[in-house]
Amino acid sequence: MADSGTCSVTRDGAVLTITINRPEVLNALDPPTHAALAAGLPDEGVIRPGARAAFTVFANDPLSMSAAELAAAEIVATYVDGARVTVSAHAEYESPSAG
């Protein structure tokens, strides 16, 4: 679907795989990477019934942090499609209903 060099978005049936390849900044999103993700996610930035929603809650305001602080920031929660999810240190998605 989309591949910018810093990220790729592919779909295999109902499975959407997002790969961010910016290890030097712990895969932090910069404007070009965000744009590549948005290109691969048709519902990105859309507010309407049925659109996908995903967001992360940080312990502190991420807009007031430097890149280094953001990379080390405490994540309080992450939600995808209204359900709280967890992501392990090995970046494996764990659905709350999977276990």
C-alpha positions in Angstrom: 0.0 0.0 0.0 2.4 2.7 1.2 6.2 2.6 1.5 8.2 5.7 2.3 11.5 4.1 3.3 10.8 5.1 7.0 7.5 3.1 7.1 5.4 0.7 5.2 1.8 -0.2 5.4 0.5 -3.4 3.9 -2.8 -5.3 4.0 -3.3 -9.0 3.8 -7.1 -9.5 4.0 -8.3 -8.2 7.3 -4.7 -7.8 8.7 -3.1 -4.4 8.3 0.7 -4.4 9.1 2.4 -1.1 9.8 6.2 -1.2 10.0 8.1 1.9 11.1 11.8 1.8 10.4 13.4 4.6 12.4 15.3 2.8 15.1 17.7 5.7 15.6 14.8 7.7 17.2 13.0 4.7 18.6 10.5 4.9 15.7 9.2 8.3 16.7 6.9 9.9 14.1 8.2 12.9 12.2 6.1 14.7 9.5 7.3 12.6 6.5 6.6 9.3 8.4 3.2 10.5 9.6 2.4 11.5 6.0 3.4 8.0 4.8 1.2 6.4 7.4 -1.7 8.7 6.6 -1.4 7.7 2.9 -1.6 4.1 3.8 -4.5 4.5 6.3 -7.6 5.8 4.5 -9.4 6.7 7.7 -6.5 8.6 9.2 -7.6 12.0 10.3 -11.3 11.4 9.5 -14.0 12.0 12.1 -17.1 10.1 11.1 -19.2 7.1 12.2 -17.4 3.9 11.4 -14.0 5.4 11.0 -11.1 3.8 12.8 -9.7 5.6 15.9 -6.4 5.0 17.6 -4.7 7.2 20.2 -2.1 7.0 22.9 -2.3 8.7 26.3 1.1 9.9 27.7 1.8 10.7 31.3 3.0 14.2 30.2 2.2 16.5 27.3 4.0 15.1 24.3 3.9 18.4 22.5 6.1 20.0 25.2 8.8 17.3 25.0 12.0 17.1 23.0 12.5 14.1 20.8 14.7 12.4 23.4 12.1 13.0 26.1 9.3 11.7 23.8 11.3 8.5 23.1 11.5 7.9 26.8 8.0 9.1 27.7 5.7 7.0 29.9 2.7 5.7 28.0 -0.4 5.4 30.2 -2.7 3.7 27.7 -3.2 3.0 24.0 -6.6 2.6 22.4 -7.5 1.1 19.0 -11.1 1.1 17.8 -12.3 2.0 21.3 -10.6 -0.9 23.0 -7.5 -0.6 25.3 -4.6 -2.5 23.9 -1.1 -3.2 25.1 2.1 -3.4 23.0 5.0 -5.5 24.5 8.6 -4.4 24.4 9.0 -6.6 21.3 6.3 -4.7 19.5 3.8 -7.5 19.4 0.2 -6.4 19.4 -1.8 -8.0 22.2 -5.6 -7.7 21.9 -7.4 -7.5 25.2 -9.9 -10.2 23.9 -7.1 -12.5 22.7 -6.3 -13.9 26.1 
